Amino acid sequence: MTQSYVETLLSDQRYVVYHVSSTMQVGPLPRSGKPHTLYAKIYKTAYMAARACKRFNEGRACAAVHDCGEYGWCTAEHYRAHVVRMVERVNMMSGKRYAEPSNTPGYMSPSSEAYWSM
């Protein structure tokens, strides 16, 4: 049986690359190799995550784990616990307040019209 995405993300030995200002996890586009959120990837080693981060930052080496420039990398556990912030939003239909990750896309958030129009 294969591991689910969530089980893989929760593993301490996995690494992710993310956009620092939006905290969205990113990965390389298939042809160009440019970073994009649709191709978010989990890396098995710190070396591969640092290498992808360096490529996304256009050659600037990552001296520290989180201070690489526009993109950063860290363990999946650290990303889930410390990088992604929880924000309080209001459900558009019920009016109740709830908490969701700051990097939730609008079409997946009950606080947006796009979520309810699908």
N, C-alpha and C positions, 0 to 999 in steps of 0.2 A: 504494500500500500504506500502511495506517495504522500509526502508531507504537504499539508495545506500551506497556502501563502502566509497565513497568520502564524502557524507553528514555526515556519522558517524564519519569519521576522522576529519572533520572540526568542530565538536561539541566540545565546551570547556570542557565539563564534561567527556571526554573520555581520556584514558591514553594508552601509548604505551611503549614497552620495545625495546631497540635498541642496536646494537653492536657499541661501542663507536668509534673505529677506522674506520669502514667502513660506519657508520651511517645507516646501513640496519636494518629495523624493523624485529624483530624476534618473534617467538612463540615456544611452546613446540612440539616436535615430539610426535605422538600419543602413541607409546609404551614406549619409553625410557624417555621421558620428557626433552631430551636435546634440546638446542635452535637451531632453523633452520629458514631460511628466507622463505621457502615455506609455513610455518605454522604461518605467522605473524598474531598477534591477537591484537584486540583492547579491553582493559579492561574497565569495567564500573566504578571501584573505584580505588582510589590511593592505598588502602591497597592491592588489588589483584595484581596491577602492581609491587608494592614494593616486594611482596611475590615472584612473578615470577622472578624478578630481583635477589633477594637473592638466589633463587634456581639455577639460571643460573650462578651466581658468586660463586657457591659451598659453600654456607653458610655464606659468608661475608655480614653482614648487610649493608644496604644503609643508611648512616647517612644523606647525602645530596642527593638531587634529581639526580644530574648528576655525582657525584663522587663515583660511586659504585665499580668500578673495570673495568673489561672487558665489562660489560653490564651496561646500565643506563636506567632510565625511566623518563618520563615527560608527560605533557599533550599533546594531539594530536596537539593542536594549536601551542604550543611551538616547538614541533618537526618539524612541517611544516614550521614555520617561522624562526627558529634559528638553528636547528640541521642540517638539510639537506642543504648542500651548493649547489649553482648553479655553474657549470663549463662551460667554453666555449669550444665547440668542432667544428670540421669541418665535414660537411656532405660528406660522401665518394663519392657519385655519382655527386652531384652538385658543391662541393667545397665551398659552402657557410658556414659561421660561424653561430652557433646557441647556445643557452644556454639550458642545461638540468640538472636535479638533479644529484648530485655526486654519488648517489647510484643506478643509472639506470644500469640494467644488460646489458652486451654486446649484447646479442641477441635482445634487445629492443632498441638499440641505432643506429641511422642512420650513426654514425661514424665508425661502425664496419662491417667487412665482413660478419659475421654471420647474421646480420640483413638483408642484401641484398641477401643472398644465400638461404633463405627460400622460 
